[in-house]
């Protein structure tokens, strides 16, 4: 019998992630896209890589230091992974720099110029000098480094200049210094008319003002990356919020894991810096243009050049939410499924706002993982609490890189009188659920929202996610149990209609896959997730393929499964879709299951299935089922945005046939047509149109 635990059958998680970020980079290289759209993908690539180093590389270094030899089904050791990562990124760096140079060169034809101080006109230099005196000089931090001035602590993602100076009165005296550029300053000095000047080239021209009596010999820009993961010993925490606040401070002081330097950095400058920071040589990256790809957002967000982005799409309120009817009355009549951002996130906001104002509403319960800034949902919850309603909110303080924001909301909600839960010991709460309880005709009636994405109206415009709204008792009763589990004590935590991780989702998924496996060639699975890592799930899918089941996987990011291996996975196809919107929904189709269609907050990763509180929901409404299946089949047919995973772990762009199928564009067009049709056609015609439009694809 074939050994399905053979490490050759699995892609390494970290190297698979690097392949994902390479696909992001390929979007930046795609000449069919508008120039600022390409620059946006370059900024996303940089942001992704920062987080990868802060979390994943830092974690591997910790494992290596601890003497851990093996991790993951592929059996690569931490040291082997670190070597492969460094090799991959150093090779890709040339591609990144070429891509950036090409885009910036083409942007000059459109009136956007990124140039150094030395390349500026005399008039522009005068503006830059004035800007330095008024905006930079008062906040810049020059630091001498010598026997009496210790090397400063540099926070995570600190940026600045390393300078070598000569005493103006004595050529024999040379010294090194650091100039820290605070984050309050923009990465580029914007002169108007589309001219951007990297701030370090402005600072370098005024070093004599920062270190009077010294002349600049040479300088180089630098940027440091530190371990940004927070390890919190919850058992020792009497006040979890206090521990988290301390953890956020420590994040700025984590071990340095990467050093980026500008092209001016010679061996002397790098050696000086590294004597004090001790970054491993292969974690030092020298760039020939400016540092910090994420800073390109400053240029991308210039509204004067919005025509160089893909046309914006305004999410639509489709039936039954298009005529302003009472949302509670709508949900009493029917279940509603929505696919964001094509369909507006507004009805979910309306549900919470209406609940806050409705005198018949008794309570509101919600989970909040990433709610964003200026959240209308959180404000509505505060209003509801202040008006005397029972408001219970699970605010996940461990939502990575959103901890600080969530901490602020948690305190504000508590102040308003809401009951705030800060997490379950040992688990992150990643489920997306809301439950409103309302008096109707002397009885209590409940209304639920279950989703795949966060309660964040801003990201709901750029992430694809799914929402399911219902007032069915079987669902709302289970959600009541779910919230009781979060607020109380429960060793079982088992639901009847819904499925909850860590105890129920993984066994259910394995059961669903096994059921299709028993059907042999009549079995069919379509699964859409962000990442596929879990060994048990992968082995179950391999067995399904061996039995003849057709398996179609839409995996945006990490995929440790290898498709197309004879005798193992030849019936499995894996694609990744990258485009205008970030694919974030999790949805599953199992042909021979009674419910067939499920949506979930959980990816197919151990952290989601066994280390988080997640929800899996069977969608039993027939119209909603059809719509989800049509969306999944449409994405499987995409031949514009899709890349197909090969058995060697690489990805190949799917070739467009005679008919190009860009699922993002098609869905925008379809929803626009449906929205226009609502003004003329009856609801039955609309329903037929929805079905026809999806099936046409």
N, C-alpha and C positions, 0 to 999 in steps of 0.2 A: 504494500500500500504506500502511496506517495506521502511523504512527510510534509504536511502543510505548515510545519514550524521551521522549515528550512529558511535560514536568513536570506537566501538569494531570492525568495519570493516577496520580499518587502523592500520598499523604498525607505531610505532614512528620512525621518521627520524633518530635520533641519535642512537637509539638501533639497527636499521637496519644497520647503518654504522658499528657499532661494530661487528655485525654478518659478514659483509663483511671482516673486518680485521681478524676475526677469521678464515675465509676461506683462507686468506693469510697465517695465522699461520699453518693451516692444510697442506698447501703445504710444509712448513718447516718440518712437521712431516712425510711426505710421504716417506717411506723408498725405494720406487721404483725409486726415483730421485737421481742423483749424489749428493755427500755430499756438495759441494760448491754451488750447485743449491739450496739445502735446506737452507744453510746459507744465501744465497742471499734473499730468501723469509723472513727469520728472520730479515734481515736488512730492507727490505721493510716494514714489519710489524712495526718496530720501527719508521721509518721515517713517516709512516702514522699516528701513534699514537701521535707523536710530533705535527704534523700539526692539528690533531683533538683537542688536548688540547689547542694549541695556538689560534685556531679559534672558534671551536664549543663550547668547555667547557667555554672558556673566554666569548663568547657571551651569553651563558646561565647565567653565573654569573652576567653579566651586566643587563640582563632582570630581574633576581631575585632582584638585588639591586634597580632597578627602580620600583619594585612593580608590574611587569607584571604577571598576574595570569595564562592566558591560551595562548598556542601557538600550532598550528598544528591541523590537523583533528582528531588526536587521543586524543586531549584535555588534555594531560599531562602538568602540570605546569612546569616551569623551575626548581623549587626545586625538584619535583618528578623525573624529568629527571636526574638532577645531582646526586640524591641518587642512581638511577638505574645504571647510568654510573659507579660511584665509586664502587658499589657492584660488577658489572660485571668485571671490570678491576682488582680488588683485587683478585677475584676468578681465573681469567685467568692468573694472574702473576705466579702462581705456575706451570702452564702448560708451560708458556714461559721459565721459568728457567730450568725446566726439559728438554725441547726440546733443549735448548742451550747446556746444559751439555752433553746430549747424542751425539749431533752432534760433539762437540769438542773432546769428548772421542774417537769417531770413526775416526776423522781426524788424531788423533795421529798415527793410523795404516798406514795412508797415508803420514806421515812425516810432519804434521803440528801440532805445539805445542803452546798452549797459556798457559803461566805459570807466576806466580808472581816472583818477585826478589828473594824471599827466596827459591824458587824451582829451581833456576838457578844453573848451575855448577860454580865452581870457575873461570874457564876461561870465562864463560858467564858473571859472575858478574864483572870481570875486564873490559869487553867490555861495560857493562852497566854504570859503573862508569866513563869510558872515555866519553861515549855518554852524560852523565849528565853534565860533566864539559864543554864539547865543544858545546853542542846543547841546553841543557835545562837551565842550570844556568844563561846564559846571558839574557834569555828572560822571565824566570819565575818571578812571582810577589808575594813575601811574604808580608802580610799585618797584622800588629798588630791591635787588636781590644780592646780598653779600653776607659777610660774616655777622653783621649786626642786624641785617634785615632778612629774616627767614623767607623761604619760598612760600607764597600764599596758598591757602586752600582754594581750590577751584571747584565750584559747584558743577553738578551734572549739566552738560551741554554748554559750559562756559565757553565764551569766545573772546578772542583778543589778539594782541600782538606780542611776540617775543622780540626784544630790541637789543642790539649790541651798540654801546655808546662809547665815545672817546671824550675825555676831559678836554675842554676847549683851551685850557691853559697848559696842559701837559699831555702831549701825544702818547706818552708811555703808559698813561692810565686808561685802561679800558674796563668797562663794566657791563653787566647784563641787567636788564629790567623786564618787567611784564606790564603791559597796559591792558587792563580788563575793560571790555566794552559791555556795559550793563544791558540787560534785556529790554529796558525801557526805551532804548534807542532802536530805531528801525535798522534793518540789515543794510538797506540801500538809502542813500540820501536822494530824495526825489526832487528834481529841479523843475518839474513841469514839462509839458510838451513831450512826455514820454522818455525823458532822460533819467537814468538811474546810475548812481555812482556808489560802488561798494564802500562802506564806511571806513574800512581799514586803510584804503588808499588816501582818504581825507585825513585820518588820524596820523598816518605816517608822515605827512607833510608838515605836521605841527608838533613833532616830537620835541623840538627845542623849547617849545612853550611849556611842555609837560615836565621836561627835565632841564631846567635852566642851567646853562654853563656846560652843557654836553652837546656833542654833535652826533648825529645818527651815522653809524657805520653800515649797518644792515638790519633788516627786520624780516619777520615772517609771521603770517597770521596762523592762529592755532584754534582748535576746538576739541574739547575733551568729552568723552562719554564714560559714565560711571555705571556701576551696577545699580539699577533702579528698582529691583524687586524688593518687596517688603516682607520679611518673615516675622510674623506676629505670633507670639506664644499666648494664644487666647486663654489657656487654662490659668495663666498667671495674671490675667487682666481683670481687675475689679471694675475698672472704668474703661470700656472698650474704646470710647471716643478719645479719651486721653492718650491711650496707647497708639491709636491711629495717627493722631496729631504728631506724636513723637516720631512715628515711623516715617511720616512725610518729611520731617526735618532730616532724618537719617538718609533718606533717598538722595539728598543733595551731597551726602558725604560718602557714598558707597565706593568700593574699590574701582580704580580707573581701569577700564577695559579696552579703550580705543583712543588713539590720538590721531587727529587729522591736522595736517600742516599745509601751508601754501607753497607754491613752487619756489619761493625765495629761500625756503628752509634748506640750508646746507648741513653737512654733517656736524659742524661745530654748534649750530643752533639746536639741532635735534638732540645732540649729546648733552648740551647744557640742560635742556628741558627734561630730558629723560633721567638725568642724575637725581632729580628731585621727585620724579613721578613713577619711574620704573615700569613703563609700559612695554610689553613684549614686542620685539622688533617687527614681527609680522602683523601686529595690530596697529602699526603706524602706517598711515595712508597719506601720500603726498599728492596734492591736486594742483593742476596747472592753471585752473581758473579759481574763482572765489569759492570759499567753503560754505557748507550748509545748503543743500538742495531744497530743504523744506522752506527756506526763506523766499523761494521763487513765488510763493503764494502772494507776496506783496505786489508782484508784477501782474500775476494772473487776475487779482481782484481789482485791478484798475478799470473802473466802469467805462472810462472813455474808449476802451478797446474791447468792449464786450462782444463786438461783432467778430472777434477772432476766437470766440468760443462756440461750441455747438449751441444751436438755438435753445433757449430755455423752454421748459414745458410746464404748464400750470396744471397741477393735479385737478381732477374733475370729481364733482359730487354726482355720482350716477344714481339711478333709481335703486332703492326707494328713498335716498337721502337728497334728492334734487329739488324738492318742493317745500322744504321747511316744516314738514309734519313733526308732531311730537315724537321724539326718539323712543320713548317708552312704548307708545302705541305701535310704532313700527315693529319693535322687537317682540311685542306680544303677538303680532300677526305672522312674523316670519323670521327665520335665521338670515343673517347677511354675511357674505364673504367678500372681502376686499383685497385687492392686490395693489399695494403702494409701490412707487409713488404715482402710478398711473391714476389710481383712484385715491382721492384725498384722504389724509389722516384726520381731517376735521371732524368727522362723526365721532371719533373716540374722544377728542377734546370736548365736543358738544355733550357727550354722555356724562362726563364728569362735571362740566359746568352746569348742565341742567340738573344733575343730582344735587349740586351744592345749593341751588336756588329753590328747588322743589320742596315745599313744606311737608309733603308726604314721604319724602325720603328719610329713612331712619339711620342708615349707615352706608359708608363707602369703605371698601377695603381694596388695597392696591399693593403691587410690588413695584419698586422703582430701582432700576439698575443704572441706567444712564438717562437722566431726564433733561440734561442740558441747562444752559443759563436762561434766565427770564422765562421759566417754564409756566405756561398758562395752566397746565394741569396741576402743578404744585400750588399755584396761587388759588385755584378753585378748591383744592383740598383744604387749604388754610381758611378760606372763606366758609367752607362747610363746617369746619371744626369750630370756628368762632361763632357760628350761628346755632351751635348746640347739637349738631349732628355727631354721631359716633364715627370717627375717622381713624382707621387703622392702616398704617403704612409701613411696609417692609422696605427700608432703605438700605441697600447693599453698600456698606462703606468700603468693601474690598474690590469694587469695580475698578480695575487697574487704570491708572491715569485719570480717573474721575473721582478719586477718593475725596479730594479737597472740595470739589463742587458738591458732592453728596453730603459731606459734613455740614456745609452751610445750609443746605435744604433741610437736613435732619434737625438742626437746631431751630430753624424757623418754624418747622412743623410742630415741634415740641412746644415752642413758645405759644403757638396758636391753640394749643390744647389737644392736638392729635396724639394718639398712642403710636409711638414710633418704635419699631423693632429694628435692631442693628445687625441682625444676622443670626445664623444658627451655628453653634459651636462646631468647628471643623468643616463647615461647608459654606460655599458661596451660594446665594439665592439668585439664580439666573432666570427663573421662570418669569413669564410676562402675563400677568393676569390682573383683572379688575372685577369687582363684584359690588353691585349697588342693590340695596334692599329697600323696598318701598311699600307703603301701605296702599292697598287697593281693595275697596269694598269690604273693609274690616279684616282683610287677611294680608299677610306679607307676600310680596311678589319680588323675585330677584332677576337681575339682568347682568349678563356676563360679557366680558371681552377677553379673548385669549389670542395671543399673538406670537409672532416669531421675532419681533423686533422691540426696541426700547420705546418707552413713552416719551419720545423726543420729537416734537413736530418739525424741528429743523432738519435732523438727519432723515426723517421720514420722507423728505423731498428728494433725497439722493441715494437712499438705500432701498433696494427692493425687499419688501416684507409682506407678510400675509396676516390678515386680521379676520377673526371669526367672532361674530356677535350673536348671542342667543339668549332666550329667556326660558329654555327648556329646563324643567325641574331636575332631570337626571344630571345635567351639567352643573347647574347652579348649586345643587345640594352637595355635589362633590367639591366644588370650589369652596363652599362653606367649611367642609372638612379640611381642605387644604390650608385655609387661613387659620383654622383652629390648631392645626399641626404647627404652623409657624409661631403662633403666639403662646402655645401651651407646651406640655410635655407629652411626647408620644414615642414609644419605641417601635411601633409598627408603621405608622404613616402610610397606610394603604388606602387607595381610592378605588371606587367601584367602576366609574365610567371613564374617568381620566386616568393617566398613568404618570407616576411621579418618580423621578430619580432622587436618591440613588438606588431604591429598592425595586422599582417596577419597569422602568423604560427599557433597560438593556435586556432583561428576560423577554419582554414583549417583542422587541425587535428581532431577537434571535428566533422566537417562536414564529413570527411572521415570515422570516426568511426560510425557516425550516418547512413551513407549510407550502411555500412556493416550490421548494426543492422536491417535495413529495409529488408535485404535479409534473415534474420532468419538463419536457419541451413545451408543455402548455403553461408553464409558469412564466411570469413576467414581473420584474421589479423595476421601478424608476425611483431613484432617490436623489434629492437635491439637498446638499449640505455645504457648509463652508469648509469643513475639514473631515477627513476620514483617516483615523489613526488606530482605533481600537482593534487589537489583534483578534479577539473572539469574533467580532463582527466581520472582519476581513476573511477569516477562515470559513465562516458560515456562507459568505458570498462565493468563495472559491468552490465550496461543496455544491452550491446552487448551480454554478456554471458547469461543473462536472456532470451534473444531472441533466443539463440541457436547458436550464432556465435562461431566458433572455434578461440580462441585467444592464440597465442604462443608468450611469451615475453622472450627475452634474455636480462636480466638486470644485468650488472656486479656488481654494488654496491648497493646503497640504493634503496629499493623497499617498498613503503608505502602501496601498494595494497596487499590484502590477497587473495590468490587463494584457490580454493577448498571448498568454503563455500556454502552449499546447498541453492539453491534458489537465490544465489547472484553471485557466481564466480566459479561454478563447471566446467564451460567450459574454464576456464583460467588456463594455465600452465606457471609457471615462473621458468627459470633456470638462473644460474650464471656460467659463464665460467672463470676459472682462470688457467693459465698455463704459458708456456714459454714466450708468448707475452701478453702485456697489451691490453685487448679489449677496443678499444676507438671509433670504428666506430658507427655512428647512421644511421640506414637504416630501411625502413618500406615497407611492402607489404600489399596492400589492394586488395583483389581478384576482387572485382566488380567495382573498379575505372577504368576510361578510361586509366590513366597512369600506374596504379598498383604499380609502384616502385618509392620511394623517398629516397634521402639521405639528411642529414642535419648536420649543426654544433651544433644544439641545442639538449640538453637533455630535457626530459619531466618533468621539474622543473619550479616553478614560476620564479626563477631568470633568466632562459633562455628564457621563453616564454613571460614574461612581463617586465623584467628589463634589458634585453640585446638586442643589435642589432645582430640578427642571420639570417641565410638564410636556406630555405628549397627548394630543387631542385627536380622537377619531372624528372626522367630519362626516356626519350622516345625512345632512341635507343634500338631496339629489342634485339640485341646481349647483350648489357649491362644489360638490364632488366633480361634476362635469367640468366646471370652470377650472379647477385645480389640475385635473388630468390634461385638459387642453393646453394649459400654460406649460406643464412639464413636457408634453409632446412637442410644443412649439420650440422650447429651448433645446430639446434634443435634435431638432431639425436646423438649428442656427448654423449658418455657414459663413458668417461675417465676423462675429465676435468670439467664436468658439476656437479653442485649441484642444487638440486630442492628445491624451497621454499615451506614450509608447511603452512597450514592455521594458525598455532600458531606463525609464525614469525621465526621459526628455519629452517635450511637448512639440507638436507640429501644428501649425495653423491649418484649420479645416479649409479646404479649397471650395470657393463658391461655385455652384453649378450655374445653369442657365438662369435660374431664378435665385437672386440673392435674398437670404432670409436673415435679417438683422432683428432679433426679437425685441430689442429695446425700441427701435424705430417703428416696427409693426404695431406694438402695443400702444405706443403714443398715438399713431394714426387711427387705430381701432377705437380707442377710448374717445378721441376727438369726434369721430363719426357717431359714436353712440350718444355722446353728450348733445350733439346737434340734433340727433334723431328724437331725443326726448321731448323736444318742443313740438313735434309734429305727429309722432306716432303713439299708439296706445302701448301700455306696458307689455302686452303679449307680443306685439311686434318687436318691441325692444329686446325681449328675452330671446326671440328667434334671431335677431340681429347679432346679439352677443354670441350666441352659439355658432352662428354662421361665420362670423368674423374670426373666431378662434380656430374653427375647423378649417377655414380656407388656408390657414398657414401650413 
